[in-house]
């Protein structure tokens, strides 16, 4: 099908072109390739592995690889109980991730401390990290985690990218 | 060779410090009056009676009683497949007992956990330091006078703790109290 637009562009020869805003394009790229950094600390990690396995494939949402290196990942999925002993290590790994980065708090323990109201458990990873999506469940089903990933994708789609981009001070 | 016979042999050798074996629900327990002789008793149990597997060492806080600590050793023999339990008391002034890592190497981490949680020191332990909490944590969490919610501490670069919100108290059932159904009635009553 041949189209002629007012800019004199012939799509039969040069392929189709869409006009969009740069923000929308960048957000589309980012949300469809959110590579997780699995901070799998306890039982929720097993459901995270199940979400990554073939039945509830997380790769079809763009999370192609679970990058265990914070330098190469976009979203940290905190899956499991965060004890006070582990808390500063989780914070250190979050600090090593490159912008833009998001956090999914998976399960009751990561969201609020879960059933462990005690001296050794951090009552929610949001005491040390900014969390974007919380997933309820103990453990949440893999479908719930995928739902959280979709919610995060919708959140990423609405981010004003260029206006909040950090720049190196001149 | 039953557990009771092995316990009687142990009592026969150390009759002056070991009480009569008590049987409860098929399990034999021996009470050791003098905690200072625990290593002798354990090495006799391992070498002569074949208790070559230390299943667990655990400790009790008898808060308010003297002596405050009771240490419980669970022994097992892979050859004769018998279980025996040994209990000793440790007073709070000393809060120390000899280690049995010379008899069973696995006692190493069990004793570290007891030190971490209760504060009982083990004389002669190769590496007595905290195992679950971090070094520098100032309290012993499983003592009865330590609150479940925890106390605030701060060790910069290592860890911090804050008291957990209990929202009305630990929802645990205590002996003599009401059980869960009575304490927290369900909103929906099953119709039958």
Interface residues (C-beta under 8 A of the other chain):
Chain A: X84 X85 X87 X88 X113 X116 X117 X118 X119 X120 X121 X123 X127
Chain B: X132 X133 X134 X141 X146 X147 X148 X149 X150 X151 X157 X158 X159 X160 X161 X162 X163 X164 X165 X166 X167 X170
